[in-house]
């Protein structure tokens, strides 16, 4: 069922709330006009009153349907504030043209319409509306001076024009000032939201590689443990360590090492995105564990699946040099979570598997409880001298 105000669109809900505020002003203004009509202060023919108020109702219905349907979102100002104010001022002009005795009261309503612009309009819009209001009233005075001379009072109209000019100028200036304050507040709120987002990002990500940091990975791992204990579904972790990384730092400097870490992170993330896994509500998490060590959290993945994932990362790491210069290999330790154990125990088993991979010659994947002799070894003869080739920067 469609409600009067949408419940799931905050911006549209606010626009319609403002529309209903304006509609209430229409009702108050209409009640004032009807009261003045019955006490003979509004010299409007009865034949004109019905079309005027019917027109007011129809224009309000039009704006409501336009806002409620969402068609307003196509415009620069989805609230249609400028258009609504122009229409409201036009109806006031119609009644002021039909009556001279009540113009003083109508002028107050005339200015009140302009103040609704403080919610949305820019400085230029206020000036255009003030000009529209003044020109509209000048048009009424001109019609009376040319065609309704019997009721034209130059002194009274001159005074009203002076008051209207000053009032519209003040209203436009005040509205522009409030609009400027609103824009400054919005800019500050945007800056604050951006700063909070940066803080939130920094709290979860490693500054250098922009992958998740250890703290976030550990928090995610604890959540995954709770899920696994509840659903009895597996998850696994992989700890990766770049082989002989210290040589890059010693020979080519820490900036070169940083570039390798960033490139390895990007390549590993791309590899994880490109692999097929069992669908899960928990996303795979890749983060920096410390120094040249990284960690992968694989929900809904058993030991065999985690082993294949680690082997894929190991292969793409060795397959192509980083920065077209550095050939780096990676050793991986894999462990599957056992129901009831602590996260520290799972990490300890993965770390022990990583240690066995390094002891067995590096550049290989060792799964927890898998004998080292049964591991297929790659480039076992590689020594520290051929970890990097070429010259940095060439």
C-alpha positions as CSV (number, residue, x, y, z in Angstrom):
1,X,0.0,0.0,0.0
2,X,1.3,3.4,-1.0
3,X,1.5,5.9,1.9
4,X,1.0,9.6,1.8
5,X,4.7,10.1,2.7
6,X,7.3,7.5,1.6
7,X,8.9,5.6,4.5
8,X,12.0,4.4,2.7
9,X,13.2,7.6,1.0
10,X,14.5,10.1,3.6
11,X,15.0,12.9,1.0
12,X,11.6,12.5,-0.5
13,X,10.0,12.3,2.9
14,X,11.6,15.7,3.9
15,X,10.4,17.3,0.6
16,X,6.9,16.2,1.2
17,X,7.0,17.4,4.8
18,X,7.9,20.8,3.5
19,X,5.2,20.6,0.9
20,X,2.6,20.0,3.6
21,X,3.9,22.9,5.6
22,X,3.3,25.1,2.6
23,X,-0.2,23.5,2.1
24,X,-1.1,24.4,5.7
25,X,-0.1,28.0,4.9
26,X,-2.4,27.8,1.8
27,X,-5.2,26.7,4.1
28,X,-4.6,29.5,6.6
29,X,-4.4,32.0,3.8
30,X,-7.6,30.7,2.2
31,X,-9.4,30.8,5.5
32,X,-8.3,34.4,5.9
33,X,-9.5,35.3,2.4
34,X,-12.9,33.6,2.9
35,X,-13.3,35.4,6.3
36,X,-12.5,38.7,4.6
37,X,-15.0,37.9,1.8
38,X,-17.9,37.4,4.2
39,X,-17.2,40.6,6.2
40,X,-17.1,42.5,2.9
41,X,-13.3,43.2,3.1
42,X,-12.6,41.3,-0.1
43,X,-14.3,42.7,-3.1
44,X,-14.1,39.6,-5.2
45,X,-17.1,38.4,-7.2
46,X,-18.5,35.1,-5.9
47,X,-18.1,33.7,-9.4
48,X,-14.4,34.2,-9.2
49,X,-13.9,32.9,-5.7
50,X,-14.8,29.3,-6.6
51,X,-12.4,29.0,-9.6
52,X,-9.6,30.6,-7.6
53,X,-9.8,28.2,-4.7
54,X,-10.4,25.3,-7.0
55,X,-7.2,26.3,-8.9
56,X,-5.3,26.5,-5.6
57,X,-6.4,23.0,-4.7
58,X,-5.5,21.6,-8.1
59,X,-2.1,23.2,-8.2
60,X,-1.3,21.7,-4.8
61,X,-2.6,18.4,-5.9
62,X,-0.3,18.6,-9.0
63,X,2.7,19.3,-6.9
64,X,1.9,16.5,-4.5
65,X,1.5,13.9,-7.2
66,X,4.7,15.2,-8.9
67,X,6.6,14.8,-5.6
68,X,5.1,11.5,-4.5
69,X,5.6,9.9,-7.9
70,X,9.3,10.7,-7.9
71,X,9.2,12.7,-11.1
72,X,10.7,15.7,-9.3
73,X,14.0,13.8,-9.0
74,X,14.7,14.6,-12.6
75,X,15.1,18.4,-11.9
76,X,18.1,20.3,-10.5
77,X,16.0,21.3,-7.5
78,X,14.0,18.1,-6.7
79,X,11.9,20.0,-4.0
80,X,10.5,22.3,-6.7
81,X,10.8,25.1,-4.3
82,X,11.2,27.9,-6.8
83,X,8.2,26.7,-8.9
84,X,6.0,26.3,-5.8
85,X,6.8,29.9,-4.6
86,X,6.1,31.4,-8.1
87,X,2.7,29.6,-8.2
88,X,1.8,30.7,-4.7
89,X,2.8,34.4,-5.4
90,X,0.8,34.2,-8.6
91,X,-2.4,33.2,-6.7
92,X,-1.9,36.1,-4.3
93,X,-1.5,38.4,-7.3
94,X,-4.9,37.2,-8.6
95,X,-6.7,38.1,-5.4
96,X,-4.8,41.4,-5.0
97,X,-5.9,42.3,-8.5
98,X,-9.5,41.5,-7.7
99,X,-9.5,43.5,-4.4
100,X,-8.0,46.8,-3.3
101,X,-9.3,46.9,0.3
102,X,-7.4,43.8,1.4
103,X,-4.1,44.3,-0.3
104,X,-2.3,45.2,2.8
105,X,-3.0,41.8,4.4
106,X,-2.3,40.0,1.1
107,X,1.1,41.7,0.9
108,X,2.1,40.0,4.2
109,X,1.2,36.6,2.7
110,X,3.1,37.6,-0.5
111,X,6.3,38.0,1.5
112,X,5.7,34.9,3.6
113,X,5.8,32.8,0.4
114,X,9.3,34.0,-0.2
115,X,10.6,32.8,3.2
116,X,10.0,29.2,2.2
117,X,13.0,29.5,-0.1
118,X,15.4,29.4,2.9
119,X,15.1,25.6,2.8
120,X,16.6,25.2,-0.6
121,X,17.1,28.3,-2.8
122,X,20.3,30.0,-3.8
123,X,21.0,33.8,-3.5
124,X,20.2,34.3,-7.2
125,X,16.9,32.5,-6.8
126,X,15.8,34.9,-4.0
127,X,16.7,37.9,-6.2
128,X,14.6,36.5,-9.1
129,X,11.6,35.9,-6.8
130,X,11.8,39.3,-5.3
131,X,11.9,40.8,-8.8
132,X,9.0,38.6,-9.9
133,X,7.0,39.8,-6.9
134,X,7.7,43.5,-7.4
135,X,7.1,43.3,-11.2
136,X,3.9,41.4,-10.6
137,X,2.6,44.1,-8.2
138,X,3.7,46.8,-10.7
139,X,1.6,45.0,-13.3
140,X,-1.5,45.2,-11.0
141,X,-0.9,48.9,-10.4
142,X,-0.4,49.4,-14.2
143,X,-3.7,47.6,-15.0
144,X,-5.6,49.8,-12.5
145,X,-4.0,53.0,-13.7
146,X,-4.9,52.2,-17.3
147,X,-8.2,50.3,-17.1
148,X,-9.6,50.7,-13.6
149,X,-9.0,54.4,-13.0
150,X,-12.1,54.7,-10.8
151,X,-10.5,52.7,-8.0
152,X,-6.9,53.6,-8.6
153,X,-5.3,55.6,-5.7
154,X,-1.8,56.8,-6.7
155,X,-0.7,57.8,-3.2
156,X,-1.8,54.6,-1.6
157,X,-0.3,52.4,-4.3
158,X,2.9,54.4,-4.2
159,X,3.2,53.8,-0.4
160,X,2.4,50.1,-0.9
161,X,5.0,49.8,-3.6
162,X,7.6,51.4,-1.4
163,X,6.8,49.1,1.5
164,X,6.7,46.1,-0.8
165,X,10.1,47.0,-2.3
166,X,11.7,47.3,1.1
167,X,10.1,44.2,2.5
168,X,11.0,42.1,-0.5
169,X,14.5,43.4,-0.4
170,X,14.8,42.5,3.2
171,X,13.2,39.1,2.7
172,X,15.6,38.3,-0.2
173,X,18.6,39.5,1.8
174,X,17.5,37.5,4.9
175,X,16.7,34.4,2.8
176,X,20.1,34.6,1.1
177,X,21.9,34.9,4.4
178,X,20.1,31.9,5.9
179,X,20.8,30.0,2.6
180,X,24.5,30.8,2.9
181,X,24.5,29.6,6.5
182,X,22.8,26.4,5.4
183,X,25.3,25.8,2.6
184,X,28.2,26.4,5.1
185,X,26.6,23.9,7.5
186,X,26.2,21.4,4.7
187,X,29.8,21.8,3.6
188,X,31.0,21.4,7.2
189,X,28.8,18.3,7.6
190,X,30.2,16.9,4.4
191,X,33.8,17.6,5.6
192,X,33.0,15.9,8.9
193,X,31.5,12.9,7.2
194,X,34.5,12.6,4.9
195,X,36.9,12.9,7.9
196,X,35.0,10.2,9.8
197,X,35.1,8.0,6.7
198,X,38.9,8.5,6.5
199,X,39.2,7.7,10.2
200,X,37.1,4.6,9.8
201,X,39.1,3.5,6.8
202,X,42.4,4.1,8.6
203,X,41.2,2.1,11.6
204,X,40.6,-1.0,9.3
205,X,43.3,-0.7,6.7
206,X,47.1,-0.9,6.5
207,X,48.5,2.5,5.7
208,X,51.0,1.2,3.1
209,X,49.2,-1.6,1.3
210,X,45.6,-0.4,1.8
211,X,44.6,-4.0,2.6
212,X,43.0,-4.8,5.9
213,X,45.2,-4.4,9.0
214,X,45.9,-7.1,11.6
215,X,43.4,-5.6,14.1
216,X,40.5,-5.8,11.6
217,X,41.4,-9.3,10.4
218,X,41.5,-10.5,14.0
219,X,38.1,-9.0,14.7
220,X,36.7,-10.6,11.6
221,X,38.2,-13.9,12.5
222,X,36.5,-13.8,15.9
223,X,33.2,-13.1,14.2
224,X,33.8,-16.0,11.8
225,X,34.6,-18.3,14.7
226,X,31.3,-17.5,16.3
227,X,29.5,-18.2,13.0
228,X,31.4,-21.5,12.6
229,X,30.6,-22.6,16.2
230,X,26.9,-21.8,15.6
231,X,26.5,-23.3,12.1
232,X,29.3,-25.9,12.3
233,X,30.5,-24.7,8.9
234,X,34.3,-24.6,8.2
235,X,36.6,-21.8,7.7
236,X,40.3,-21.7,7.0
237,X,43.2,-19.3,7.2
238,X,46.4,-18.9,5.2
239,X,49.5,-17.1,6.5
240,X,51.8,-15.9,3.7
241,X,55.4,-14.8,4.1
242,X,57.5,-13.3,1.3
243,X,60.7,-15.2,1.0
244,X,64.0,-13.4,1.6
245,X,62.2,-10.1,1.7
246,X,65.0,-8.6,3.8
247,X,67.4,-8.8,0.9
248,X,65.2,-6.3,-1.1
249,X,65.3,-3.8,1.7
250,X,69.0,-4.2,2.3
251,X,70.0,-4.0,-1.4
252,X,67.5,-1.6,-2.8
253,X,66.2,0.3,0.2
254,X,62.9,0.3,2.0
255,X,61.1,2.2,-0.7
256,X,61.7,-0.6,-3.1
257,X,60.5,-3.0,-0.4
258,X,57.3,-1.0,0.0
259,X,56.6,-1.1,-3.7
260,X,56.9,-4.9,-3.6
261,X,54.6,-5.1,-0.7
262,X,52.0,-3.0,-2.4
263,X,52.3,-4.9,-5.7
264,X,52.0,-8.2,-3.9
265,X,48.9,-7.0,-2.1
266,X,47.2,-5.9,-5.3
267,X,48.1,-9.2,-7.1
268,X,46.9,-11.3,-4.2
269,X,43.6,-9.4,-4.0
270,X,43.1,-9.8,-7.7
271,X,43.8,-13.5,-7.4
272,X,41.2,-14.0,-4.6
273,X,38.6,-12.0,-6.6
274,X,39.1,-14.2,-9.6
275,X,38.8,-17.6,-7.8
276,X,35.5,-19.5,-7.4
277,X,34.4,-20.2,-3.8
278,X,31.3,-21.5,-2.1
279,X,28.8,-18.7,-1.7
280,X,28.9,-17.2,1.8
281,X,27.4,-14.3,3.6
282,X,30.9,-13.7,5.1
283,X,33.4,-12.2,2.6
284,X,36.9,-13.4,2.1
285,X,39.4,-11.2,4.0
286,X,42.9,-10.4,3.0
287,X,45.1,-8.4,5.3
288,X,48.6,-7.6,6.4
289,X,49.7,-9.6,9.3
290,X,52.9,-7.8,10.1
291,X,56.1,-6.9,8.2
292,X,56.2,-9.0,5.0
293,X,53.5,-11.4,6.4
294,X,50.0,-11.5,5.1
295,X,46.9,-13.4,6.1
296,X,43.8,-14.7,4.2
297,X,40.5,-15.6,6.0
298,X,38.4,-18.0,3.9
299,X,34.8,-18.6,5.2
300,X,33.0,-21.7,4.1
301,X,36.3,-23.2,3.0
302,X,37.9,-26.5,4.2
303,X,41.6,-27.3,4.4
304,X,41.7,-28.5,0.8
305,X,40.1,-25.4,-0.6
306,X,42.4,-23.2,1.4
307,X,45.4,-25.1,0.2
308,X,44.4,-24.6,-3.5
309,X,43.8,-20.9,-2.8
310,X,47.3,-20.6,-1.2
311,X,48.9,-22.5,-4.1
312,X,47.2,-20.1,-6.6
313,X,48.7,-17.1,-4.8
314,X,52.0,-18.8,-4.6
315,X,52.0,-19.4,-8.3
316,X,51.0,-15.9,-9.4
317,X,53.6,-14.4,-7.1
318,X,56.4,-16.5,-8.6
319,X,55.1,-16.3,-12.2
320,X,55.8,-12.7,-12.9
321,X,58.3,-10.2,-11.5
322,X,57.1,-7.3,-9.5
323,X,57.7,-3.9,-11.1
324,X,59.3,-5.9,-14.0
325,X,62.4,-6.2,-11.8
326,X,61.9,-8.2,-8.6
327,X,61.3,-11.9,-8.6
328,X,59.8,-12.9,-5.3
329,X,58.4,-16.1,-4.0
330,X,56.1,-16.7,-1.1
331,X,55.7,-19.5,1.5
332,X,52.3,-20.3,2.9
333,X,50.9,-22.0,6.0
334,X,47.3,-23.3,5.9
335,X,45.1,-24.3,8.8
336,X,41.4,-25.1,9.1
337,X,39.5,-24.0,12.2
338,X,38.6,-26.8,14.6
339,X,35.4,-26.5,16.5
340,X,35.9,-25.2,20.0
341,X,39.5,-24.2,19.7
342,X,40.6,-20.6,20.2
343,X,41.6,-18.3,17.3
344,X,45.1,-18.2,18.8
345,X,45.3,-22.0,18.4
346,X,44.3,-21.9,14.8
347,X,46.8,-19.1,14.1
348,X,49.5,-21.1,15.9
349,X,48.9,-24.2,13.7
350,X,49.0,-22.0,10.5
351,X,52.1,-20.4,11.7
352,X,53.7,-23.8,12.4
353,X,52.8,-24.9,8.9
354,X,54.4,-21.7,7.5
355,X,57.5,-22.5,9.5
356,X,57.7,-26.0,8.0
357,X,57.3,-24.5,4.5
358,X,60.3,-22.3,5.1
359,X,62.3,-25.1,6.6
360,X,61.6,-27.3,3.6
361,X,63.0,-24.8,1.2
362,X,60.5,-22.0,0.9
363,X,58.3,-21.1,-2.1
364,X,55.7,-23.8,-1.2
365,X,52.4,-24.4,0.6
366,X,52.2,-26.5,3.7
367,X,48.9,-27.4,5.3
368,X,48.5,-28.1,8.9
369,X,49.2,-31.8,9.9
370,X,50.6,-32.4,6.4
371,X,54.0,-34.1,6.4
372,X,56.7,-32.0,4.8
373,X,57.9,-34.9,2.7
374,X,54.6,-35.1,0.9
375,X,54.6,-31.5,-0.3
376,X,55.2,-30.7,-3.9
377,X,58.2,-28.4,-4.0
378,X,58.8,-25.6,-6.5
379,X,62.2,-24.0,-7.3
380,X,63.7,-25.8,-4.3
381,X,67.2,-25.0,-5.6
382,X,66.7,-21.2,-5.5
383,X,69.1,-19.5,-3.2
384,X,69.2,-16.0,-1.8
385,X,71.3,-14.7,-4.6
386,X,68.6,-15.0,-7.3
387,X,65.7,-13.6,-5.3
388,X,66.0,-10.3,-7.3
389,X,67.2,-9.8,-10.8
390,X,67.9,-6.6,-12.8
391,X,68.4,-3.2,-11.4
392,X,65.7,-1.2,-9.5
393,X,64.1,1.5,-11.5
394,X,65.2,0.2,-14.9
